[in-house]
Amino acid sequence: MPRPTPPRNHSGLITLLWCLLQETTIFIAAIAAQTAGIMTTEFLNPAMVSTFLLFYLTGRTLNYGLIHLLGYHAAAALDDIGGSASSRPSVSLPDFQRSSNHFKRIHHQRAKGRHLLYQGGFILMESGVTWATTALFNQFFPAGSARIWV
């Protein structure tokens, strides 16, 4: 069966760039999380987890913004690579497409201040809720209490 050709407005190079940016973002977030949790004795350090999420979500938002500045946007559907959902495991990546004039017109009409407020609130809420959840988890399961029973 011949391999389907991607549409003309699709760019594999942009997807590769996005993957490299995401890997860099995860690496930076892991380093920031490690430095946030150096002096702890907790089983699951809330500062490490929330710092990782804070840096990762901020970096992810900046990565999508950079791709948008290059003239592409992520389509609503994900692109499955490496297999089908029923047979083999696959990797789902965003499908970046060149921005059309219609998309640019709609994008310029939206309220950018509210979108920035939404993104900032989402990042802070996710990292804050995660910090509270892990802090609560540590209250019920303090460090050293995790034992393996045989």
C-alpha positions in Angstrom: 0.0 0.0 0.0 1.6 3.3 -1.0 2.3 5.8 1.7 -0.1 8.8 1.8 1.5 12.1 0.9 1.0 14.9 3.4 -1.0 17.9 2.2 0.9 20.8 0.7 0.3 23.1 3.7 1.8 20.5 6.1 5.4 20.8 7.2 7.4 17.9 8.7 10.3 20.3 9.4 8.1 22.4 11.7 7.0 19.2 13.5 10.6 18.2 14.0 11.4 21.7 15.3 8.5 21.5 17.7 9.7 18.1 19.0 13.2 19.5 19.5 11.8 22.5 21.4 9.6 20.2 23.5 12.6 18.0 24.4 14.6 21.1 25.4 11.6 22.4 27.5 11.4 19.0 29.3 15.1 19.1 30.0 15.0 22.7 31.4 12.0 21.9 33.5 13.7 18.8 34.9 16.8 20.8 35.8 14.6 23.5 37.5 12.6 20.9 39.4 15.8 19.2 40.6 17.2 22.5 41.9 13.9 23.3 43.6 14.0 20.0 45.6 17.6 19.6 46.6 17.1 20.0 50.4 14.1 17.8 51.0 13.3 14.6 52.9 9.8 14.2 51.6 8.7 11.2 49.6 7.2 13.4 46.8 8.4 17.0 47.0 5.6 19.4 46.1 8.1 22.1 45.1 9.8 19.8 42.6 6.5 18.7 40.9 5.0 22.2 40.7 8.2 23.7 39.5 8.5 21.1 36.8 4.9 21.8 35.7 5.4 25.6 35.9 8.5 25.5 33.6 7.1 22.8 31.3 3.7 24.5 30.7 5.3 27.9 30.2 7.8 26.4 27.7 5.1 24.6 25.9 3.1 27.8 25.5 6.2 29.6 24.2 6.9 26.8 21.8 3.4 27.0 20.3 3.8 30.8 20.1 7.1 30.4 18.2 5.6 28.0 15.7 2.7 30.5 15.3 5.2 33.3 14.6 6.8 31.1 11.9 3.4 31.0 10.1 2.0 27.7 11.2 -0.7 26.6 13.6 -1.7 23.2 15.1 -4.7 21.6 13.6 -7.5 20.3 15.8 -6.7 16.6 15.0 -3.5 14.9 16.1 -1.2 13.1 13.7 -0.6 9.4 14.6 2.9 8.2 13.7 4.1 4.6 13.9 0.9 2.6 13.8 -2.8 2.5 14.0 -4.9 2.7 17.2 -6.0 -0.9 16.9 -2.9 -2.7 15.9 0.4 -1.2 17.1 1.3 1.6 19.6 1.7 5.0 18.0 2.9 8.4 18.9 0.4 11.3 18.5 1.9 14.6 17.5 0.3 17.9 16.6 -0.4 18.4 12.9 1.1 21.8 12.0 -0.4 23.5 9.0 0.4 26.7 7.3 -1.9 29.5 8.5 -4.5 30.5 5.9 -5.8 34.0 5.4 -9.1 33.0 7.0 -7.3 31.7 10.1 -5.1 34.8 10.3 -8.2 37.0 10.2 -9.9 35.1 13.0 -6.7 35.0 15.0 -6.2 38.7 14.8 -9.8 39.4 15.9 -9.6 37.6 19.2 -8.8 39.3 22.5 -5.1 38.7 23.0 -5.2 40.1 26.6 -7.8 37.6 27.7 -6.0 34.8 26.0 -2.8 35.7 27.8 -4.7 35.9 31.1 -6.2 32.5 30.4 -2.8 30.9 29.6 -1.2 32.5 32.7 -4.1 31.4 34.9 -4.0 27.9 33.5 -0.3 27.5 34.2 -0.5 28.9 37.7 -3.6 26.9 38.5 -2.1 23.6 37.3 1.1 24.0 39.2 -0.7 25.3 42.3 -3.2 22.5 42.4 -0.4 20.0 41.9 1.6 21.5 44.7 -1.4 21.3 47.0 -2.1 17.7 46.0 1.4 16.5 46.6 1.7 18.4 49.9 -1.5 16.7 51.0 -0.2 13.3 49.8 3.0 13.9 51.9 0.8 14.5 55.0 -0.7 11.1 54.7 2.4 9.3 53.5 5.5 10.9 55.1 9.0 10.0 53.9 10.1 6.6 54.9 6.6 5.2 55.4 6.5 3.6 51.9 7.4 0.0 52.6 7.1 -3.1 50.5 5.3 -6.0 52.2 6.1 -9.5 51.1 
